[in-house]
Amino acid sequence: MDRKTTFILALLYLALILTIGLIFFANRGLLFFLPETNAFGPVPLGVPWFGALGAVLISLTGVFEHEHDWDASYWPWHVARPLIGVALGVVSVLILQAGVLAVGSTPIQPAPTPTATSTQPATTSTSTPAPTTPGAAQQSQPTNSKIPTNLLYYLVAFLVGYREETFRELIKRLVDIILAPGNVKATAPTIQNVNPIQAPHATPTQVVITGSRFTSTQSVKFGNSAAQFTVNGDGRLTATTPALAAGGAVLLTVTTKDGSASIDFTFN
């Protein structure tokens, strides 16, 4: 699907989404296919709408940003954008409401809308009602905390519809919190063998380091000199020795985000 067709399709999606939004506020009864307000349980009814809106806008943005490198093979992505935005928005709001984005936090729940209740005055009572102070009158007025809470949900739905990377980050954090055992310290890497164990000090030499937990390696050093390295796997590194002015014994140190490990190495 070329850029022109994709642009027209995205505009039609956008017009349809905006039309539904306008009708919803003007005369909701015309939208007979919409469920009741609480049909989605804890998810506000506007969340799917905002998710679809963000998804269509990113599709339109892509039409202009990729003018010179347009890839027609992405047409299924553009066609399915509204549905993808709806799904991502709903799931993201459920994640937010579950309170897993911050350990120990309590998700904010919309306060129930107060309902007016009438009291039947007693026919035999002739007591005079107590005077009401202005402060008490203000306190008796119900506050609707549902509005700011829903605005947060709508913003989240729009953002994940517009930026799928945001949704992937939410899922990653969810998995880390649910599956990662609590209070477990990260394990530092280990070095089991280095081949060769010595090398010429003035000639860069490739060295194979075997051990474990090398995936998140940040640096490899021979003494105080940093070396270029390649992570071949969780248990294997390939490093190139730096050129030094003189030989001697040094520590070969592998540093990851979880710690470091060292082993003796000799420059001839």
Secondary structure, 3 states (H helix, E strand, C coil): CCHHHHHHHHHHHHHHHHHHHHHHHHCHHHCCCCCCCCCCCCCCCHHHHHHHHHHHHHHHHHHHHCCCCCCHHHHHHHHCHHHHHHHHHHHHHHHHHCCCCCCCCCCCCCCCCCCCCCCCCCCCCCCCCCCCCHHHHHHHCCCCCHHHHHHHHHHHHHHHHHCHHHHHHHHHHHHHHHHCCCCCCCCCCEEEEEECCEECCCCCCEEEEEEECCCCEEEEEECCEEEEEEEEECCEEEEECCCCCCCEEEEEEEEECCEEEEEEEEEC
